[in-house]
């Protein structure tokens, strides 16, 4: 046997050995989430594959995974479970969701009957995807997901069971490092997501707009709840469809928040910052050009107002020191915003009497320093 032939046989043997060990190829998030001009999936890979990333949410923040005894008789999905994990490789970008449900048959007659989990089966599935041995997965863990199926819907390709309960369709999660740490949220404003009104920025190249931040941890600055669209009606709700709120930047842009199942306290009355996962829910399997929203996990500095002795005091948490206080006399913000430079910008930020000298009433907001 000549040397060249021996090397070729050795390489083939190593590749065959890798497949025999059941190690699917590694996939990048940016490739799995590639899209066509209509926002549908452009991924051309094959199953199975593996992906790595940082877990961004605890599943109980997002969906109720409690088995529902009435799901089958009422033709409802029942319990649901979902996580997002974000790329850590410096050559990769983005993130991916993993989802599963109790009663896939409820999705429609195209799903074969019997694709529903019993209580014992669902309990076993929850044990399998929520734990690696004795370790319960928590946000900030570095994980590896082995996907045997994935489907596109709502603007993104999800790792799932392709709506079948067969073990052949299972995805597996393995712990790489507990407590690896959450990625720093990318700081954006509504101008990064919306042109005007509710017109969302869609970019097939995924270099701008919602696609650039999809399934990643972000912090949206300088927003407040509005009274139109969903307003604050979704705050504190429990059903996924009811948990939407609408915010504005005061400059004619509007965007939806999807509220968590965790308690964030009362709705902010002024300007605030929201940290969470930039998600997409277009509600379609054939149109992925819209439906971006923020799944909220944390509310940032809230500008609070206290009246005392006929004066108005404005303040916010001292832990957020990288903000400026700005004001306008036009609620639409069309007249522009001006920075308040005096009195102090932290804690008690300004004291004024709106009626004094007949001055117009000012509207205030917090804006992160550039």
URNOR-V766859 format. One record per helix or strand of 3 or more residues. SS is the DSSP state (A for helix, B for strand). FROM is the first residue (numbers start at 1). LEN is the number of residues. Records with the same first field share a line. If there is no record, write none. Layout:
# URNOR-V766859
SS = FROM-LEN + FROM-LEN
This chain:
# URNOR-V766859
A = 3-18 + 29-4 + 59-4 + 104-4 + 119-12 + 167-3 + 190-3 + 209-5 + 240-3 + 356-3
B = 49-7 + 80-7 + 95-7 + 142-6 + 150-4 + 156-4 + 172-6 + 186-3 + 217-9 + 244-5 + 253-6 + 272-9 + 292-8 + 304-5 + 311-5 + 323-6 + 350-3 + 363-6
